[in-house]
């Protein structure tokens, strides 16, 4: 039988796998291949937390393949050169893969496809990650969207998610002569920094299925309200599984629809709308690839950003003296994830109260989040900074104290991640500098005052914004 390479990338699953299905439908023996070529991803190669997840996800995929009679061939090196070598070793007549949407990867993939076709090799790519390809939605004038609501309104008129497909039960074995590199590939962080991650996460398709089941049976019932509460398990926790393609958005939608009734329609639609923001982020990344490094709104190109290395380090370490911010940054460091509401608060403090450029924060998240996704990360940081599409205005400056009081009124999230403050009364934990005696008695090593006076920081940010507006 003929052979076809199935090039795995951010699609580390066997169900809903159009590329694998294409190889099987064409009568080929699939050769599952993962190529480690971070240098081809430009300035946005996977960060440390993503690499840690990838290591475990590849091991899980290998197990899935082996239980079905196949295996995962891992190689390091240039993608085109590696594919050409495998073609020479096996006589493979086709290469199939799922599309990615990062600018550097898109250019790389176009080069690979063109070169393989010129050599007479079938080279086909498929959608394996999005409900809507980024180029399939446009305004009435044919332009890309910059505002989410009309984007999503148009998307819903075209709503037709694919039918989920079961994984193949058996696969033919790839040629036994092929050699494979070890999956480690230098992916595991030094000094076991990621050890705490795996108390919270299970990378791989089985972990994704488990997380989806837990969400449907638990947090979904109160999703629109619960997702804003960092002190509760109110979110889906599916973002890293989506990023690494361990499950597809249409499989999530199909599972939710199985449970739809009049009582939970708002909860289901609320979550699907969040998937819509993921689609919008990829739409923006495709049409505005420069936005990963540059302000989408050029007005901010002259904004007086600050350089504050000591403040930045305190922010990164969770030592700002503002408990909700410190809790979020410590949660991030220990778990590789941060609650979505808290992400907005820590980003707002950095970009507005401290006036540090959003790119600096985006880089830190990129290295420390297990769900670091270029489209979502860029949209999120530019949205909070006020520099991007559909952005919160720059003059909308979150007060982290009042936000914490509103969204976790018992301060349990703060007590969990800033345990030195657990001895304070719950109302004292939001702004402990207002209670110096309690702070000195219960948390002598915690900062006595915040790294920035919130009122003064707000006024300085607004003054800088006024100067930018001219």
C-alpha positions in Angstrom: 0.0 0.0 0.0 1.0 3.6 -0.6 2.0 5.8 2.4 0.9 9.3 3.4 2.5 11.5 6.0 0.0 13.0 8.5 1.8 16.0 9.9 0.6 16.6 13.5 1.0 20.1 14.9 -1.6 21.7 17.1 -4.1 18.9 16.5 -2.9 16.3 19.1 -5.9 14.0 18.9 -7.3 11.2 16.7 -11.0 12.1 16.6 -12.3 14.9 14.3 -9.0 14.6 12.5 -9.6 15.6 8.9 -5.9 15.1 7.9 -5.8 11.6 9.2 -9.2 10.8 7.7 -8.0 12.1 4.3 -5.0 9.7 4.4 -7.3 6.8 5.3 -10.0 7.6 2.8 -7.3 7.8 0.0 -6.2 4.2 0.8 -2.8 5.2 2.2 -1.0 3.9 5.3 -0.8 7.0 7.5 2.6 7.8 8.9 1.9 10.1 12.0 4.8 12.6 12.2 5.6 15.5 14.6 8.4 17.8 13.6 10.0 20.0 16.2 11.1 23.2 14.5 10.6 26.1 16.9 13.0 28.4 14.9 10.4 28.4 12.1 7.8 30.2 14.4 9.8 33.5 14.4 9.7 35.5 17.5 6.7 33.5 18.9 8.0 30.0 19.4 6.2 28.3 22.2 7.1 29.5 25.7 8.2 27.4 28.6 4.8 26.5 30.0 3.5 25.6 26.5 6.5 23.4 25.9 5.9 21.6 29.2 2.3 20.9 28.1 3.4 19.9 24.6 5.8 17.3 26.0 3.1 15.5 27.9 0.5 15.9 25.1 2.9 14.3 22.6 3.4 11.4 25.0 -0.4 11.0 25.4 -0.8 11.1 21.6 1.9 8.4 21.2 0.0 6.2 23.6 -3.3 6.7 21.7 -1.6 5.8 18.4 0.2 2.7 19.8 -3.1 1.3 21.3 -4.4 1.4 17.7 -1.4 -0.3 16.1 0.4 2.8 14.9 3.1 5.1 16.4 4.3 8.7 16.4 7.4 9.5 14.5 9.2 12.5 16.1 11.9 14.4 14.2 13.7 17.6 14.9 14.9 19.9 12.1 13.5 22.0 9.3 10.0 21.1 8.4 10.4 20.9 4.6 13.7 19.1 4.8 12.4 16.6 7.3 9.3 15.9 5.3 11.4 15.4 2.2 13.7 12.9 4.1 10.7 10.9 5.3 9.3 10.9 1.8 12.6 9.5 0.5 12.7 6.9 3.2 9.1 5.7 2.7 8.1 6.6 -0.8 5.2 8.6 0.7 3.0 10.1 -2.0 1.1 12.6 0.1 1.3 14.9 3.1 -1.8 16.0 5.0 -2.0 18.5 7.9 -4.3 20.9 9.7 -3.9 24.6 9.2 -2.4 27.0 11.8 -2.9 30.7 11.7 0.2 32.3 13.2 1.8 34.6 10.6 5.2 33.0 10.6 3.7 29.5 10.5 1.3 30.4 7.7 4.2 31.6 5.5 6.2 28.4 6.4 3.3 26.2 5.5 2.7 27.9 2.1 6.4 27.3 1.3 6.1 23.7 2.2 3.0 23.1 0.3 4.3 24.8 -2.9 7.6 22.9 -2.7 6.0 19.5 -2.2 3.6 20.0 -5.0 6.4 21.0 -7.3 8.0 17.6 -6.5 4.8 15.8 -7.4 3.7 15.0 -3.9 0.1 15.6 -2.9 0.0 18.3 -0.2 -3.3 19.3 1.4 -4.2 21.2 4.5 -7.5 21.2 6.3 -9.4 23.2 9.0 -8.9 21.4 12.3 -9.3 24.2 14.8 -11.9 26.8 14.0 -15.7 27.1 13.5 -15.1 29.7 10.9 -12.0 30.2 8.8 -10.6 33.7 9.4 -11.1 34.7 5.7 -14.7 33.5 5.4 -16.4 36.4 7.4 -16.3 40.0 6.3 -18.3 43.2 6.7 -20.8 44.3 4.1 -18.0 46.3 2.5 -15.8 43.2 2.3 -13.4 44.4 5.1 -12.3 42.5 8.1 -14.2 43.0 11.4 -12.7 45.1 14.2 -15.7 44.9 16.5 -16.8 41.6 18.1 -20.6 42.0 18.2 -21.2 42.4 14.4 -18.6 39.7 13.7 -20.5 37.3 16.0 -23.8 38.3 14.6 -22.7 37.4 11.1 -21.1 34.2 12.3 -24.3 33.0 13.9 -26.2 33.5 10.5 -23.7 31.0 9.1 -23.7 28.6 12.1 -23.2 25.1 10.9 -20.6 23.2 13.0 -19.2 20.0 11.5 -20.4 16.7 12.8 -17.9 15.2 15.3 -16.1 12.2 14.0 -15.0 9.2 16.1 -11.3 8.2 16.1 -10.3 5.2 14.1 -10.3 2.0 16.2 -7.3 0.5 14.3 -4.5 1.9 12.2 -1.9 0.1 10.1 1.6 0.2 11.4 4.0 2.7 9.8 7.2 1.3 8.2 9.3 -0.3 11.0 12.6 1.0 9.6 11.8 4.7 10.5 13.9 6.1 13.3 12.4 8.6 15.8 13.9 11.2 18.1 12.9 11.1 21.8 9.8 13.1 22.5 11.6 15.2 25.3 13.1 17.4 22.6 14.2 19.8 25.3 10.6 20.6 26.1 10.7 20.0 29.9 11.5 23.1 32.0 14.7 23.2 33.9 14.5 22.5 37.7 11.0 21.1 37.5 9.3 24.5 37.5 6.2 22.8 36.0 5.8 20.2 38.7 2.8 22.0 40.2 1.0 22.2 36.9 0.1 18.5 36.8 -1.9 18.7 40.0 -4.4 20.7 38.0 -4.0 19.5 34.4 -4.0 16.3 32.4 -2.7 17.0 28.9 -3.9 14.8 26.0 -7.2 13.8 24.5 -8.3 11.8 27.5 -7.7 14.8 29.8 -9.6 17.0 27.4 -12.6 14.6 27.4 -12.5 14.5 31.2 -12.4 18.3 31.5 -15.3 18.7 29.1 -17.4 16.2 31.1 -16.5 18.0 34.4 -17.5 21.3 32.9 -20.9 20.1 31.5 -21.8 18.4 34.8 -20.6 21.3 37.0 -19.7 24.9 36.0 -22.0 25.1 33.0 -25.1 25.3 35.2 -24.0 28.7 36.4 -21.6 29.8 33.7 -22.6 33.4 32.9 -22.3 34.4 36.6 -19.7 31.8 37.8 -17.1 32.5 35.2 -16.4 35.9 36.8 -15.7 34.4 40.2 -12.0 33.5 40.7 -12.8 31.9 44.1 -15.0 29.2 42.4 -14.6 26.6 39.7 -16.8 28.5 37.3 -14.9 28.3 34.0 -14.5 25.5 31.5 -10.7 25.0 31.9 -10.7 23.9 28.3 -8.5 26.6 26.8 -5.2 24.6 26.8 -6.9 21.5 25.3 -8.4 23.7 22.6 -5.0 25.4 21.9 -3.2 22.1 21.5 -6.1 20.6 19.4 -6.9 17.9 21.9 -10.5 18.6 21.2 -12.3 20.8 18.7 -14.7 23.6 19.3 -17.4 21.8 17.3 -17.1 18.8 19.6 -17.6 21.0 22.6 -20.7 22.6 20.9 -22.1 19.1 20.1 -21.7 18.0 23.7 -23.4 21.1 25.0 -26.3 20.7 22.6 -26.9 17.2 24.0 -27.7 18.9 27.3 -29.7 21.9 26.1 -33.0 22.6 27.7 -35.0 25.7 28.4 -33.4 26.0 31.8 -29.8 26.1 30.6 -30.0 27.7 27.2 -28.6 31.0 28.4 -25.6 29.1 30.0 -24.9 27.2 26.8 -25.2 30.3 24.6 -23.0 32.2 27.0 -20.2 29.7 26.7 -20.5 29.4 22.9 -20.2 33.2 22.8 -16.8 32.8 24.5 -15.8 30.4 21.8 -16.8 33.2 19.5 -14.2 35.5 21.0 -11.6 32.8 20.2 -12.8 32.9 16.6 -12.7 36.7 16.6 -9.1 36.6 17.9 -8.0 34.4 15.0 -9.9 36.6 12.5 -7.9 39.6 13.7 -4.6 37.7 13.7 -5.1 36.7 10.1 -6.1 40.1 8.9 -3.8 42.1 11.1 -0.7 40.0 11.6 1.4 43.0 12.6 -0.8 43.3 15.8 1.3 40.7 17.6 4.0 43.4 18.1 2.4 46.7 17.1 -0.6 48.7 18.4 -3.6 48.1 16.2 -4.7 51.6 17.0 -1.7 53.8 15.7 -2.7 56.6 18.1 -0.8 54.8 20.8 2.4 54.7 18.9 3.3 58.0 20.6 2.0 57.0 24.0 4.4 57.7 26.9 4.9 54.1 28.1 7.1 53.7 31.2 10.1 51.6 31.8 9.9 50.3 35.4 12.1 47.2 35.8 11.6 47.0 39.6 7.8 47.4 39.3 7.8 44.8 36.5 9.7 42.3 38.6 7.4 42.8 41.5 4.4 42.3 39.2 5.9 39.1 37.8 6.7 37.7 41.2 3.3 38.5 42.8 4.9 41.1 45.1 3.0 44.3 44.2 1.3 44.6 47.5 -2.1 44.5 45.8 -3.5 41.1 46.9 -5.8 40.3 44.0 -3.0 41.0 41.5 -0.4 39.0 43.5 -2.8 36.1 43.8 -3.3 36.0 40.1 0.4 36.2 39.3 1.2 33.4 41.9 -1.6 31.2 40.5 -0.1 31.7 37.1 3.4 30.7 38.3 2.3 27.6 40.1 -0.4 26.3 37.8 0.4 27.7 34.3 -3.0 29.3 34.2 -4.9 32.4 35.6 -8.6 33.1 36.0 -9.9 35.2 33.1 -11.3 38.0 35.3 -8.0 38.2 37.1 -6.1 38.3 33.8 -7.8 41.6 33.1 -7.0 43.0 36.4 -3.3 42.2 36.4 -3.0 43.4 32.8 -4.8 46.7 33.6 -2.5 47.3 36.5 0.6 46.8 34.4 -0.6 48.8 31.3 -2.4 51.6 33.0 -1.4 52.1 36.7 2.2 51.3 35.9 2.1 52.3 32.1 4.3 49.4 31.1 3.8 48.5 27.4 1.3 45.7 26.8 3.9 43.8 24.8 5.9 43.2 28.0 2.9 41.6 29.7 2.1 39.6 26.6 5.6 38.1 26.6 5.3 37.1 30.2 2.0 35.4 29.7 3.4 33.8 26.6 6.1 32.1 28.6 4.1 31.2 31.6 0.6 30.2 30.4 -0.1 26.6 29.4 -2.9 28.0 27.1 -0.7 30.7 25.5 -2.3 31.2 22.1 -0.9 34.0 19.9 -4.3 35.1 18.7 -6.0 35.1 22.1 -3.0 36.5 23.9 -2.7 39.4 21.4 -6.4 40.2 21.5 -6.5 40.1 25.3 -3.6 42.4 25.9 -4.5 44.9 23.3 -8.1 44.9 24.5 -7.1 45.7 28.1 -4.5 48.2 27.0 -7.0 50.0 24.9 -4.8 49.8 21.8 -6.6 47.0 19.8 -9.8 46.0 18.2 -13.1 46.4 20.1 -10.9 47.5 23.0 -11.8 48.8 26.4 -11.1 52.5 26.2 -7.8 53.4 27.8 -9.6 55.6 30.3 -11.4 52.5 31.6 -9.0 51.6 34.4 -10.0 48.7 36.6 -9.6 49.3 40.3 -8.2 46.0 41.5 -9.5 46.5 45.1 -13.2 47.1 44.2 -13.0 44.4 41.5 -11.8 41.9 44.1 -14.5 43.0 46.5 -17.1 42.5 43.8 -16.1 39.2 42.3 -14.7 37.4 45.3 -16.3 39.0 48.3 -15.0 36.5 50.8 -11.4 37.0 49.7 -10.9 33.2 49.5 -9.0 33.3 46.3 -6.6 35.8 47.8 -6.1 33.7 50.9 -5.4 30.6 48.8 -2.7 32.2 46.6 -1.3 34.8 49.0 -1.4 32.6 52.1 0.5 35.0 54.3 -2.7 37.1 54.2 -5.0 34.3 55.3 -4.7 35.4 58.9 -6.2 38.8 58.2 -10.0 39.3 58.3 -11.6 38.8 54.9 -12.3 42.5 54.4 -8.7 43.4 55.3 -7.3 41.2 52.6 -8.4 43.4 49.7 -6.3 46.4 50.8 -4.1 45.3 53.7 -2.1 48.6 53.7 -5.2 50.2 55.2 -4.8 47.9 58.2 -1.1 48.2 59.1 -1.4 46.6 62.5 -3.0 43.4 61.2 -0.6 43.3 58.3 2.4 43.6 60.6 1.1 40.9 63.0 -0.1 38.4 60.4 2.1 39.0 57.3 5.3 40.8 58.3 7.0 39.8 55.0 4.2 41.1 52.7 4.8 44.6 51.2 3.6 47.3 53.6 2.3 49.6 50.8 1.3 48.9 47.1 3.9 49.3 44.5 1.8 52.2 43.1 -0.8 54.4 44.7 -3.9 53.4 42.8 -5.4 56.9 42.6 -2.1 58.5 41.6 -1.4 55.8 39.1 -4.8 56.3 37.5 -4.4 60.0 37.2 -0.9 59.6 35.7 -2.3 57.2 33.1 -5.1 59.5 32.2 -2.7 62.4 31.9 -0.5 60.4 29.6 -3.6 59.4 27.5 -4.7 63.1 27.3 -1.3 64.1 25.9 -1.4 61.3 23.3 -4.8 62.5 22.2 -3.2 65.9 21.6 
